[in-house]
Amino acid sequence: MKIVNVEDARRAARRRLPRIMFDYIDGGAFGEETLRANRRDFGQWTLRPRVLVDVSQRDLTTRFLGGEHALPFMLGPVGFLGLYAGRGEIAAARAAHEAGVPLCLSTFSIASLAELRAATASPLHFQLYVLSDRAIMDELIDQALAAGIETLHLTVDTAITSVRERDVRNGFRALTKVSPGLALRLLAKPGWCLDMLRTGAPRMGAMAHRPEFGTSVLEQAANVSRRIDTRLSWADVDWLRRRWPGRLVLKGILGAEDAVRSREAGADAIIVSNHGGRQLDGAPSTIAVLPEIVEAVDGGIEVLIDSGFRRGADIVKALALGASGVLLGRAYAYGLAAAGEAGVARIIRHLAEEVDITLGLMGLRSVGELKEKGSGVLRRGLRE
């Protein structure tokens, strides 16, 4: 199957992956209302076309999170990339860096920071969950420093893990070893099985040296999940701000009040995120709340956004509404699951092409010009 857009990659990933893996990528919390809203609400804005403008030369270069990047998006943290394709984190990082954008590694990753750093010298970010054991937190921060990480993303919306009903049905994070039933379901996807065999038994890289977390990735994931600190508060942000010398990003902000408080806590940036619809079901989409958050912080803190991005026009709308950049999640994870590094590269190229064409048809020559014109290039109101 030829992959020409993100939905094509999604369908290819569904065919290749065992259901337990695909549903982990694809699913949301409870009734998946927010998951659907993340896509639907991009339709609240339409684009204003301009004609008879010389757009023969277009520039997608964008500055966000302290660096100038070739594209206005990066690859955000997605757990267990190494379960979608062998050495998945490394494959995704190589594709991102070839395209001139960063990748953020999740705490729930198969590859460790050290392994990823050995594979690429390009910029890496690290996403951190606050665990109840602060000694482990200190260790993870030290690993990030040793790997030369300059930007740390603290996820702040998962102190309580929501119910993802697809995962409950499949036993993800409930199973601690491969049951006979799960083994049969895995063997039904022989291509995926061979890929995993070639790269060895997957384990969480950050916890591989800690026997108390177990030896299999299922056991490690369950044990780490149980140790996520339900007492997470602004005091932890204050502690991390003192502990971390680099750029600090708070991921999971959905309201103006929390955005302003993030600035006061010393964060360098926030990511407007509802965890891809995987946490508070019934929460607003990120694109719906982006304008009020941008207005509230009034330039006092950098604002990025994730959740629901599948098209170049989605990215253009977010940039026009004040985001400095976009983080992709499922979009590139589908590409990875479908075709490894080449699949990620294809998704990046596809979205870059869509952004480029969209700007040209709007009479815009660059991302900089788009940001300068802002919401004036959009029209509010649902399509008829």
N, C-alpha and C positions, 0 to 999 in steps of 0.2 A: 504493500500500500504506500502510495506517495503521500508524504506529509507536507501539506501546503498551509496549514494553520494549526492553532493549538488544539482545536477539537479533533482534528485528524490524529494528532499525537495522543490525545486522550483515548480515542478508540483503539489505537494500536497498543497502548499501554494496557488497556483492559484485556485485550486478547493475550498478551504475553505474560502478564503477572498472575500469580495465584490471587484468588479473591481477597484473602486476608491482607495482602500488600496493597492491591488496588484500592480497596475500600478505605484503607488507612489514609491514602493520599486524597481520595475523592470525597470522602464523607464529611459531614458537619455534625453539630450538636443537636440532640433531640429531634424536633421536626424539620430541621434544616431551613428554617425561615430566613435566618440571616445569611446563610450560604446563598440562597436564591436572591435575596435583596442585593447582595454585593454585585451581582451581574445586572439585575433589572434596573437598578438606580442610575446606572450610567446613562440611561435613556431620559433622565430628567434634564439633560443638556444636549442641545444639538450644536453643530459647528456652523460658523458663518463662512461661506465660501467668498473668496475675492478673485476677480479675474483681471486679465490684462496687466499683470505684475510680472516683472522679469524674475523668475524663480529658478533660473537655470543652474545656479550655484546655491546649494543648501548645506547647512552645517548643523549636525546633531550634537556637537560637543556641549557638554553640560558640566557645571561645577556643583558638587554636593559632597557633604561629609569631608571637607578639607582637601578634596582633590578634583582635578579636571579629568573627566572621563569622556570616552568616545561616544557614549550613548546616554540617554536620560534615565536609564534604569540599571539595576544591579540584580544579582541573584541573592535572594534573601535566605534566611535559615530554614531548612526543611529537614526534619529528622529522618534518620535511617536511609539516606541516599544510597548507601552501599548495599541495601536490600533490594533496590530497584534495578541496579546493574552492578556488576562486579567493579570494585574500586570506584563506586559512584561519586563520592565526594571529590576524588582526584579528577575524574573525568569532567565533572561539572566545573571545577575550578579552572581546568585547562581551557575549556571552551569559553568561559567568562573572560579569562585573561587574554586569550587570543583576540577577543572582541573589544578589549580595552575597558572592561568593567570589573569591579570587585565581586567576590563571593563572601558571604557570611556563613561560617560553619556553625551548625547547631551543637549544643551539648549532647543531644541524642544522635550522635554520628558514629558510623562504623570506623572511619579513619580518624586518627588522632590529629591534633594540631601539629605535632612534630612530623607526622607522615605527610601531611598536606604541605607543610613548609619545605620539606625535602623535595617535593614534587614540583614546586613553583616558587619563584622569587617575587612574584607579583603581589599586589596588595591583598591582604586577607583581613576579614573581620571575624569576630567570635561572638556568638550569642550565648548568654548565661542565664540559667535558672537559679534562683536562690534556694539552696538546700538547707535543711535544718542543721546539718553538721557543718559548722563554719570552717573546720579544718579542711574539709573537701573543697569548700569555696576558695579558701586561700590557695590550695593546690592548683585549682583550675585557673585562677588568676595568674599564678606564677608560670603555669604552662603557656598561657597567652603571652605573657611578657617575654618568655624564652623564645617563642616563635616570632617575635617581632610584630605582634599585633598592635595596631595603633588605635583601633576603634572597637569598643566593646558595646554590644547590644544587650541590655537587660530586659528580659521579658517580664512584664508587670501584671499581666492579666490572667495568670494561671495558678494563683495561689490555691484555688480550688479547681480541680480538673472536672470539666463538664462530662456528661454522658454522651458518648458518640455511639449511637445505637448500632451502626454497622459493625463497629469494633466489638461491641458486646456480643453480637451474634457470632462473630468470627473467633472470639476469644483472645483478641489482641490485647496485650498487657495483663490478661488474666492467666493465660497459659504461661508456664515457666519452662516447659520443654515441649518438644514436638510429640504430640499424641499420635496414635495410629491413624485416627481420622484425619488429622491435619497432614500427616505424611502422605496419605493417599491424595489429598487435594493438591499438595505441592507437586507430587509426581505427575499430576495431570498437565503440568506446564514444563515439559522436558527441556525446552530451550532455556528457561530461567534456571532450572536445576543445574544444567551443565555450566552455566555462567557462574553460579555460586560455587560449584565444585572446583572450577578453575582458579578461583581466587581464595579458597579456603573458608573454613567455618567463620561466619561473621560474628564479631563481638563489638561492643561499644568501646571505641578506642580510648576514651577518657577514663574508663573504669577497668580496663583490661588487667591492670596490675593490682586490683583490689579484690581479693578472693571473697570478701563478704558480700559482694554484689552478684556472685555467681559466675559461671563460665560460659553460658550461652547468651545470645543477644536477647532472647525472650525473657530470661531470668533477670538479666541486667536491667532491661528496660522497666520491668515491673518493680524492681527494687529501687531504682532511681526515682521513678514516679512517686513511690510511697514516701520518699524523703523530700519532696518539694515542700517548702516551708509555708504552711497555711497562715503563719503570723506575719507574712510579708507586709511591710509598711514603709512609710517615708523615712523612718529611721534607718532602714536597710539601704535606701538610696543614699542617705547622708554618709553611712559607713563606706559604701562602695565608692562614693565620690572622693573620700579621703584616701581610700586604698588604691584606687586606679588612677595612674598618672596621665593616661591618654584620653582620647575622645570618648565621652559617655553618651549613649543613646538609650532612651526609654521607649520600648516597643510595647504597644498595647493601649495607647491613649485614644479615647473616644469622646472626650468632653472638654470644653473650653477651660473649666476650672482646673482639671488635672493638667492641662497643657501649661497654664500659667504657673501652677505649683511646680511643674518640672523645671521650668526656667529658674524659679527661686531656689530649687534644690541643687542647682549647678550643672544640670544636664546640658550638653552641647546641642542636642537635637532630640526630637521625638519622632516616632513613627505612628501615624494614625492607623490603627489596626484593630480588627476584631478577631484576630487569629484565624482569618479565613472562614469565619462562621463556625468555628469549632469550640467556642466557649459559651458566651451568653446568647442563647438563642432568643430572638426577638430584639436584640440590640440593633441599632441603626447600621446601615452600610457605611463604609468609610468615606465614599465619595459624597454622601449626603451631609456628613458633619464636617468635612474638610473646610468649607468656606468660613464657618463660624469659629473654628479653631485658629485658622490663619488670621482672622480679624482680631481674635482675643490676644494672641501673642504679639501682634503688631511688629513683626520683625525681630523680636527679642530672643527668639530661639528658632533654629532651623526646623522645618516641618517636612517630613517625608510621608509616604503612604504605601500601604499594601492592601491585599485582599480583593480578589475578584478580577484582576487584570488579565484579559485574554486578547485584546486587540490594541493596535497602535493608537486608534482613536481614543481608547480609554486612557492611555498614557498622556496624550495631548490634552484631554479634558482636565486631568489632575494637575498638570503643569500650569494650565491656564488659571486654575482655581487657587494656585499659590503653593503647591508642593514643589520642593526643589529637586526631587527625584522620586522614583518609584522602585519598590522592591517586588520582584517576581517570586512566586512560590510554586503553586501547582503547575503553572504554565511550563516551567522548565523541567519540573519533576516528571511530568508526562513525557516530555521529549527524552529525558534520560531513560525512563522505563521502556520507551519504545525502541530506542536505537543508540543508547549509550552516549558517549561524548559527541558523536555526530548528530544525534537527536537534539541535544542541548544546543549545539551550534546552529542547527537548523531553526530552532525556535527563536534564538537570539536574532539571526539574520532576518527571519520573517517579521518579527516585531519591529526591528530597525527599519526595514523596508516600508512597513505600514506607517510608521511615524513620519518617515521621510516623504512619502507620497501625500499623506494627510496634510502636512505642513505646506507642501507645494500647492495643493488644491485650495488651501485657505489663503494663498497669496503671501505666505510667510517664508523667509529665507533661512531662519535659524531658530533653535530652541531659545536662544537669548531674546530674539524678537517676540516669540510667543509669550515668554514670561513678562516681558515689558508691557505688552498689550493686555495681558491678563484676561479676566473674565469678559472683556469687551469682544473677544473673538467667539464667544459662546452665546447661545440664546437659551433662556430658561423655559422649560415646558416640555411635556411629554410629546413624542412623535404621535401623529394621528394615524 
